[in-house]
Amino acid sequence: MSDRHLSDLPDWGYLLREYYELYRFLSSGGSDRIRGHQRAVREAISRVTKSNAEVRFDSPAQKPVTAHLRRALDEGKLERTAPLIRSLEAVQDHLVWQYGYEKVPRGLEKTYAYAEICGPNGPVLTDQVILGLVLFAPGCTYPAHAHNGISESYICLSGAVSENHQGVYAPGSMIFNPPHHMHRITVSKTEPALLTYAWTGSPEVLTSQKMVFSRQRK
């Protein structure tokens, strides 16, 4: 069915509301840059909601790592991000899990996938912000990469990860990566990790993003 919008699909509206609340109430840790990013995400979500954005579904798709999704969602229900987890469960059958690489880096094909929630590729169609999920299997190492022209935040929903070996991020914590910042993620060896992410940038930059990353030159 075509020509469906947020007002026709309450579960997707509720999900965007939970994203908004998450970026409203999570601490910025006193950082003006993080606070500004949080505000930019909220303002973009408000624009998407007020415009009654179109919602378009492609055929759902899974990847090997989605065998860990049930565990990740169950663990997330015990955390402060549980309201978002419950909203995700309501729409999970429509998610399109993918790699985003033309050639998947060695070792990632069974340990990683992402699903866009809101952005140029839908399901909620917009060029104002990109919201999505990243699922990592236990022990995954996500290679160092950077995003050109994109400010990125991860919020840990379940499990635990480290970025650049400079801190451990547990459920309810945020990682902020400004444009061009090289970052590498490692995951606990005992549990999967489910993170949500938000990308902000100009509509032109967001529309051209395909989760194809620039890498650090040796």
Salt bridges, closest charged atoms under 4 A:
GLU21 OE1 - ARG24 NH1 3.61
ASP32 OD1 - ARG35 NH1 2.62
ASP74 OD1 - LYS77 NZ 3.66
GLU75 OE2 - ARG71 NH2 3.66
GLU89 OE2 - LYS77 NZ 2.97
GLU152 OE2 - HIS147 NE2 2.97
GLU152 OE1 - HIS183 NE2 2.98
GLU163 OE2 - HIS181 NE2 3.88
GLU191 OE2 - ARG71 NH2 2.64
